[in-house]
């Protein structure tokens, strides 16, 4: 009742899962990932215990294939399960139990596993695989996973319709303030076009919850600092740092105001104008 892709980035630094389904809050059940360990999607008659078990096996050094074998041999309900796993090195494995509802199946290759069940047909996973392999390998993994998910959705996706979608990407120190590994953790739990909505949220995630790159940083000179402080005062804030906190731009402005993201500077100047 779901289609998903599990993958590692081309640079070997990120792991993630994108998933959509005619199922409420699919992101609460299917995806799990840990940086420098791997990622998993568990679906169909999902065994959510697979998430912790698989990541534990991977963390102990098991490959994706070995971890999958261990999950299945311990599960009497294996015929109803569907799973995709990618390990720390980009090894991938997918499994579709013979009791999964048609159309059901998967594909895997270096760094990715695609799978789905209750689909309109095999063309869904084929479109996802083609989109992922055809995407820019240097692009952020979240964007590549979303492109694959959108391709599956466009190809017909879940034959029962649309309801929810989710995107999870992990990378060392990628989280808020660099204090955890969550680069992207977005869910659309109940929506008529969940994959489209997920794309909108990913754009917002990139602005608010992703750190500025070196190319995006504008050094704050004394003259620019005076401009920023004047803007904040005119807007009724204690100082510019207070404005940054109020607007949730902490990931885009240096704590010591040594630099400001060019997009935030544009926001300031539009506001001042």
N, C-alpha and C positions, 0 to 999 in steps of 0.2 A: 504494500500500500504506500510505497515510497520510492523515490529515486535519489541517489546520492553519489558524491565523489569524495574520495579520501586521497590526499596527495601530500608530497613533500616539494618544497620549492627547488628550483634548479641549482641554487647556491648552497643547498643543504642546511639552511638556517631556519626554515619555517616548516610547520606541519599544519594541516587543517582539514576541515570537513565542510562541505556544503550539501544541504538536503532540503527537499520539498515533498509535500504530501497532502492528500485529502485526509488530514488527521489534525486534531487540535494540538497546538504547541509541539510540533515534531522535534523542535530543538531541545525539549526537555528529556527526550527519550533516546534519540539516535546518536549524537556526536559526543566524542571525548578525545582529548589530545593533551599531551605534555611535551614541552620543548625538550629537545635532545633525547626523546624517548620514542615518540610516534603518535599515530592517530588511528581511530577506529570509528566505523559506523555500524551500529547493530539495528536491524530493522526486520520487516515482515512480522512474524510473531516475535517481536524483539525481546531478547533476553538482556535486560539492562545490566545484569551482573557482569556481562561480557566486558563492559567498559573498564571497570577496575581490574578485572582479571587479565585482560589483554595487555593493558598498560603495565601491570606488574610483571608479566612474562617478558615483555619487551625491555623493561628496565633491567631485568636480570640477564639480558643479552640474547634472548630468543629472536629469531628472524620473524618476519610477518607470517611466513608459511608455518613455522613451528608453533608460533603463538596460536594461529588459527586451528591447527591440529589439536592442540591441547584443549582449546575451548570446546571443540566439537566432541572429542572423545569423552568428555566429562558431562555431556548434556544429552539426556534422553529425548529432549525435544528438538534435536538438531535438524530433523527433516523439515521443520517449519521455520527455520532461521535463515536469515540472510545477513552476511557480514562482509565488510571491506576493511582491510588493515594495511597501513604503511608503516614501516619500521624506521629506525634512526638513519639507516643508510639508503633509504628510498626503496628497499625491497617491498613488494606489494603482493597481496593475496586477496582473492574474493571467493565467496562461497554462496551458493543458492541451494537451499534444501529442496528436494523433489516434491515436497508437499506445499511449497509456496504457490500462491495463486498466480495464474497466467495474466499477461506475459511476465515471466520472471527470468532474470539472468544477469550476467555481469561480464566485464572485461577488465583486464589489468595489464600493466606494462611497467617499465622502469619509472618508479616514482608516483604511480597512481593506481587506484582501483575504482571502477565505476560499477554500480549495481542498482537494480530496481525491480519492483514487483507490482502486480496489478497495473501494469503499464499498457498503453495503447499498442505497443509492439517493441520489437528489438531496436527500431529506429531511434528510440529515446536514448538508450545507452550509447548507440553508435554516434549520435549527434553530440553527446556529451564528450565522448572520447575525442572526436575530431576537433571540437572547440578547444579542449584543453591542450591537445598537442599542437594546435595551430596558433595558440596564444603566445604572446611575447614572453620568453622564458625569464627575461629580466624584470618583468612587471611584478608588482606585489602579488603574493600567492592568493590573497583574498580576491583580487580582481580576476585572476585566472580561474579560480573556483566558481566565482559568480558567473563568469562567461560560460562555463560548462553547464552550470545549473540552468541558465537562461536558455541555452541551446536545447536542453532536454525538455524544458517547459514549452518552448516553441514547437518542438517535435510532437507534442501531445501529452507528455508527462503521464501522470496518474490518470487512468481512464475514468475514474469516478469524479474527477474535477480537481479544484484547487482549494486550499485552506491555509496552510502554514509553510514557512520556510525558515532556515537558520543557516548561519555562517559562523564557524569557529576557526580561528587561526592563532597559533602560538609561536613565539620566538623568544629567546632569552632576553630578558630586560625590556621587552616591548610594551609592557603594561603601563598603566597610569603612573607617572612619576618614575618609570623604570623599575618598579618594585615587584613586579611579577611578570609572567610570560604571556599574558593575554593581549595579543595584538588586535584581534577582532572577536567579539562575542555578541552577535546580534541575532534577535529572534523576531519573527513576525508570526504571532500565534494564531490569529484568526482574521483573514483578510481575503477579499475577492481576487486580488492579484498579488499574492505574497512575494513572488520573485521580483516583481517590479518595485514593490515597496522595500524589499531588502536592498536593492540597488540604491535607492534614495538614502537609506540609513547608512550604507557603506560610505557614501560621499560625506555624510555628516561625521561619521566615525573618523574618517581621514583628517578632517579639519580639527575636531575637538579632542580626539583621543590618540592621535599619532604625533610623535615628536617631529619638529621641523628638521629638514635636512640642512646640511651646511649651505647649500645653494639658496635655500629659502630664508636664511638669516641675514638681517640687515643690522650692521653694527650701530649701536646707539651712541651718537656723539653728544657732547654737552648741548648743542643746539637742538638736536632731535629730542633729547630728554626734556628740555624746556617746553618744546612743542607738545609732547605727550602729557606732561604734567598740567599744562594749560588746558588741554582738551578735557582731562579728567576733572579738573576744578570746575570748568564751565558746565560739565554734565552733573555736577553735584556730588562728586566722589571725594573721599579723603585725599587720595593720591592715585597715581596711575596703577599701582599694584592692586589697589582696591577695585578699580574698574576691571582689571584683568580677571580677578577672582569672581566678580559679579557676573561677568559675561562667559565664564568657564573657558578662558583661553590660556590656562596655566601651561599647557603643553606647547604653546606657541610663543611664549615670551620668557626670556631668561629670568630666573629668580632675582638676580642682581641687576636686572635691566641692562645687561651687557649687549643684548641683541633683541630684536623683535622680528617675528615672521613677516615677510613682505605682504602677505594677505591680511594680516591683522593691522599692519600699518595702513593699508588701503582702506580698511574699515574705519580706522580713526580719521583719516583724511576726508572720507566721504561724510562722516558724522560732523566733522568740524565745518565742512562746506555747507 
